[in-house]
């Protein structure tokens, strides 16, 4: 019997997958336990529609991410900071500061997506990766210079 899984079932599959299982297993365990629905009629058509809409959404998100990636890669952020003796900064530049600066440029990014191992604590030019989509992490150029 063909069923569409509505929940993850160990050793069988993940939610949303269609599987062929024994009739008794489907009737006695999967369907009564709300782990699956029979893949017939409306449920099958709904499953096909769901698969198509998920693919469409994933494609649209990837296209938007590519636009963001090109904008981020072509952006240079200049951060003016107070500097003490020997070029030491008062404070530091954090992932939140970089995300806020990108936000002011119209590129809204969550601070957790800015891949900064530790805050920037000295003057110079840095390349900082920003994760926008799975496998897509363009680098923004951050120039830390004295405020003056």
C-alpha positions in Angstrom: 0.0 0.0 0.0 1.3 3.5 -0.8 1.2 6.0 2.0 2.3 9.6 2.4 4.2 10.1 5.7 2.8 13.0 7.9 5.6 12.6 10.5 9.1 11.3 10.6 9.1 7.5 11.1 12.5 5.9 12.1 13.8 3.4 9.6 11.1 4.3 7.1 11.3 8.0 6.1 10.8 11.6 6.7 7.6 13.6 6.8 6.2 14.4 3.3 7.7 11.3 1.6 5.7 8.7 -0.2 6.5 5.1 0.7 5.2 1.7 -0.2 4.6 -0.4 2.9 2.8 -3.6 3.8 -1.0 -3.3 4.0 -1.2 -4.4 7.7 1.6 -2.0 8.7 -0.2 0.9 7.2 -3.7 0.0 8.5 -2.7 -1.1 12.0 0.2 1.3 12.8 0.9 4.2 10.5 -2.7 5.4 9.7 -4.2 5.0 13.2 -1.1 6.6 14.8 -1.4 9.6 12.4 2.0 8.9 11.0 0.7 8.6 7.5 -2.3 8.9 5.2 -3.2 6.7 2.3 -1.8 7.9 -1.0 -5.0 7.9 -3.0 -7.2 10.5 -4.6 -7.1 13.9 -2.9 -4.2 13.2 -0.6 -2.0 12.2 -3.6 -2.9 15.3 -5.5 -2.3 17.5 -2.5 1.0 15.8 -1.9 2.0 16.5 -5.6 0.9 20.1 -5.2 2.8 20.5 -2.0 6.0 19.1 -3.6 5.6 21.5 -6.5 5.0 24.5 -4.3 8.0 23.7 -2.0 10.2 23.5 -5.1 8.9 26.8 -6.4 9.4 28.5 -3.0 13.0 27.1 -2.7 13.8 28.4 -6.2 12.4 31.8 -5.4 14.4 32.0 -2.2 17.6 31.0 -4.0 17.1 33.7 -6.6 16.5 36.3 -3.9 19.6 35.1 -2.1 21.7 35.4 -5.2 20.6 39.1 -5.6 21.5 39.7 -1.9 24.8 37.9 -2.4 25.9 40.2 -5.3 24.9 43.3 -3.4 26.8 42.1 -0.3 29.9 41.2 -2.3 30.0 44.6 -3.9 29.6 46.5 -0.6 32.4 48.1 1.3 31.5 49.2 4.9 33.6 52.0 6.4 33.5 52.0 10.1 34.8 55.1 11.9 35.9 54.3 15.5 37.6 56.1 18.3 41.3 55.1 18.5 43.7 55.2 21.5 47.4 55.1 21.5 49.1 52.5 19.3 46.1 52.1 17.0 44.1 50.3 19.7 40.3 50.7 19.4 38.0 51.9 22.2 35.6 48.9 22.0 35.4 46.7 19.0 33.4 46.0 15.8 31.0 43.1 16.4 28.7 41.0 14.1 25.8 43.2 15.2 27.6 46.4 14.2 28.2 44.9 10.7 24.6 43.7 10.4 23.3 47.1 11.4 25.6 48.9 8.9 24.4 46.5 6.1 20.8 47.3 7.3 21.4 51.0 6.8 22.5 50.2 3.2 19.2 48.4 2.6 20.6 44.9 3.0 18.7 43.3 5.9 20.8 40.5 7.5 20.4 38.7 10.8 23.5 39.3 13.0 23.8 35.5 13.5 24.4 35.1 9.8 27.5 37.3 9.9 30.4 34.9 10.3 32.8 36.7 12.5 34.9 34.5 14.8 35.8 37.3 17.1 35.2 41.1 17.1 37.5 43.3 15.1 39.8 45.2 17.6 42.3 46.9 15.3 42.5 49.2 12.3 42.6 47.7 8.8 40.6 46.1 6.1 38.8 42.8 6.7 36.7 40.4 4.6 33.7 39.1 6.5 31.5 36.3 5.2 27.7 36.7 5.5 25.6 33.5 5.1 22.6 34.3 2.9 21.6 30.8 1.8 22.8 27.2 2.1 26.2 27.1 0.4 26.2 30.9 -0.3 28.3 33.1 1.8 29.5 36.3 0.0 32.2 38.4 1.7 31.6 42.1 2.6 34.6 44.3 2.9 34.9 46.1 6.2 37.3 49.0 6.5 38.0 50.0 10.1 39.5 53.5 10.3 39.9 56.2 12.9 37.0 58.6 13.5 38.2 62.0 13.0 
